[in-house]
Amino acid sequence: MKYKKPIITTDTGNQEVIAHDRSGFIIPVKNYRAVANKISELIQNKQKAIQMGEEAYEILTRKYSFEAFIASHEEAYKRMVANSER
């Protein structure tokens, strides 16, 4: 994601990070043929690979940047303070 490359992963819990067919592909575990097919698809369609890599990078910077981490923690602390004042 950081290197603007599409991701090919298995369906073992990465669905919240990878947007299937937008930033990468989520493949069933041990489906080696599907992995090979997706690699081939990306090699044959360079523009799709570039677009998916850009989308992966966008997800990374929007959801998992240091700034997003800080913002989510600030929001959690604000909720805790608000709940403790009741």
Contacts in CASP RR format, 6 or more apart in sequence:
PFRMAT RR
TARGET T0000
AUTHOR 0000-0000-0000
METHOD contacts of the structure
MODEL  1
MKYKKPIITTDTGNQEVIAHDRSGFIIPVKNYRAVANKISELIQNKQKAI
QMGEEAYEILTRKYSFEAFIASHEEAYKRMVANSER
1 7 0 8 1.000
1 17 0 8 1.000
1 23 0 8 1.000
1 53 0 8 1.000
1 56 0 8 1.000
1 57 0 8 1.000
1 59 0 8 1.000
1 60 0 8 1.000
2 57 0 8 1.000
2 60 0 8 1.000
4 50 0 8 1.000
4 53 0 8 1.000
4 54 0 8 1.000
4 56 0 8 1.000
4 57 0 8 1.000
5 49 0 8 1.000
5 53 0 8 1.000
5 56 0 8 1.000
6 23 0 8 1.000
6 24 0 8 1.000
6 25 0 8 1.000
6 42 0 8 1.000
6 48 0 8 1.000
6 49 0 8 1.000
6 52 0 8 1.000
6 53 0 8 1.000
6 56 0 8 1.000
7 14 0 8 1.000
7 17 0 8 1.000
7 18 0 8 1.000
7 23 0 8 1.000
7 24 0 8 1.000
7 25 0 8 1.000
7 56 0 8 1.000
8 24 0 8 1.000
8 25 0 8 1.000
8 27 0 8 1.000
8 35 0 8 1.000
8 38 0 8 1.000
8 39 0 8 1.000
9 18 0 8 1.000
9 24 0 8 1.000
9 25 0 8 1.000
9 26 0 8 1.000
9 27 0 8 1.000
10 26 0 8 1.000
10 27 0 8 1.000
10 28 0 8 1.000
10 29 0 8 1.000
11 26 0 8 1.000
11 27 0 8 1.000
11 28 0 8 1.000
11 29 0 8 1.000
12 29 0 8 1.000
14 26 0 8 1.000
15 26 0 8 1.000
17 59 0 8 1.000
18 24 0 8 1.000
18 25 0 8 1.000
18 26 0 8 1.000
18 56 0 8 1.000
19 55 0 8 1.000
19 59 0 8 1.000
20 26 0 8 1.000
22 52 0 8 1.000
22 55 0 8 1.000
23 52 0 8 1.000
23 53 0 8 1.000
23 55 0 8 1.000
23 56 0 8 1.000
23 58 0 8 1.000
23 59 0 8 1.000
24 52 0 8 1.000
24 53 0 8 1.000
24 55 0 8 1.000
24 56 0 8 1.000
25 38 0 8 1.000
27 34 0 8 1.000
27 35 0 8 1.000
27 38 0 8 1.000
28 34 0 8 1.000
41 48 0 8 1.000
42 48 0 8 1.000
42 49 0 8 1.000
42 52 0 8 1.000
43 49 0 8 1.000
62 68 0 8 1.000
END
